[in-house]
Amino acid sequence: MIRVLIPSGALGLGYDRAALAAGIAMRPDVIAIDGGSTDSGPHYLGTGTSKYSRNSTKAEWRELMAARAQAGVPLVIGTAGTCGADDAVDWLVDITREIAAETGENLKIAVLKSGQDAAALKSALGAGRVTPLAPSEPLDPALLDECTNIVALAGAEQITAALDTGADIVIAGRTTDTAIIAALPLKHGCHAGGAWHGAKIGECGALATTHPNSGTILIDFDETGFTMQPMGQGVRATPHTVSAHMLYENSDPIRLFEPGGYLDVSNAVYTAPDARSVRVEGSQWVPAPYTVKLEGARRTGFQTVSIALVRDPRYVQNIRAWCDDIQTKCTAKAQSRVSGEFSIELRIIGLDATLGALDTTAQSGTEVGVMGIITAQTQALSMEVAKMLNPYLLHHPLTEEEEMPTFAFPFSPPEMQRGAIHEFCLNHILRLDDPMDAFRLDVIEVAP
């Protein structure tokens, strides 16, 4: 049996310290935690930075390092620094070094990097090793040069290689959410279907329990399946909460694709051996050619944002017509006065800013916010157009015949520069002969 302790869904989210202590007392074989994902958008991969506070990350990582030392087992993190780019991995390595110096620890750290070289991927593309995932189109080689960062999602094999170094801590770049949990059970011959299924259930900590924010869970893997139990006081896992997690961030509730195959839970059976835990058997692992998913982000321009607040009942009731008129007139004015490509978008906060035209239920209330988003080739051009938009948001009348209205800016000046913006631009897989072909593994010795 292999016992995996998962402190929370991601480093930086926080966790229940009492629950973590209870998990350490259960003598786990490894502590595994996710470092991030694509959930928060392309900025982090585009810039190679973390979305989480450095101070919060350091405080939580220090506690997990102490828990690792107490338990005497490896501590593994995947998708370090939110995005798993090489710079984000280095960021967490630096934090780890700081903590080790402050606590006087001797550490062996395995550093697994997932960053990809555009030239190498062009070669792989030419050899037919890069293929699109639906609904993406075949990859244009020129797109690879536009990416500021490209990563491949490591699987269990790469994490196993890192663990095989005998490291105290494994800091991995972009991985699948499940890889860091499934690796040790698979290495020790636990049921493959159970290893991948349990890893999927455990990827977000206590999300598959009655108290999703409680954090720490423990999963026991063995030769026929897995058993999951939460560590928080009064928290329960049930067949319903566990089985439902296959729906989370997964387009297919039956199959989950990973490097080298996919998990099939068609015949999984969920039982409750006691009031708090869930036992799962019957999941199957189906081997397939070894591929890893590629993620890339590229810069698409620069943005400036302005917000105006509208309370006049007549304007609230006619807010869409008002916004359309401003967008048309300000765009025309800017096109006659500046050179370079730009766009003006007005989103109506409190009406349909989240879903746009897809929202069929939005209704005007007593107040709406209007957010102007100006995207351009340069930050200077974005700001110039935003300043042209300013008087429209403050004073633009619904008709030419009426008195000039005045609305409210929450800030002065209202223009907020967002800087460079990015978009995800790769949704492809890379076929590998050897799982380590696209990854780099180094071992660092840290002494006080």
Buried (B, 14 or more C-beta within 10 A) or exposed (E): EBBBBBBBBBBBBBBBEEBBEBBBEEEBBBBBBBBBBBEEBBBBBBBBBBBBEBEEBBEBBBBBBBBBBEBEBBBBBBBBBBBBBBBBBBBBBEBBBEBBEEEEBEBBBBBBBBBBEBEBBBEBBEEEBBBBEEEEEEBEBEBBEBBBBBBBBBBBBBBBBBBEBEBBBBBBBBBBBBBBBBBBBBBBEBBBBBBBBBBBBBBBBBBBBBBBBBBBBBBBBBEEBBBBBBBBEEBBBBBEBBBBBBEEBBEEEEBBBBBBBBBBBEEBEBEBEEEBBBBBBBBBBEEEEBBBBBBBBBBBBBBBBBBBBBEBEEBBEBBBEBBEBBBEBBBEBBEEEBEEEBBBBBBBBBBBBEEEEEEEEBEBEEBBBBBBBBBBBBBBBBBBBBBBBBEBBBEBEBEEEEEEBEBBBEEEEBBEEBEBBBBBBBBBBBBBEEBEBBBEBEEBEBEE
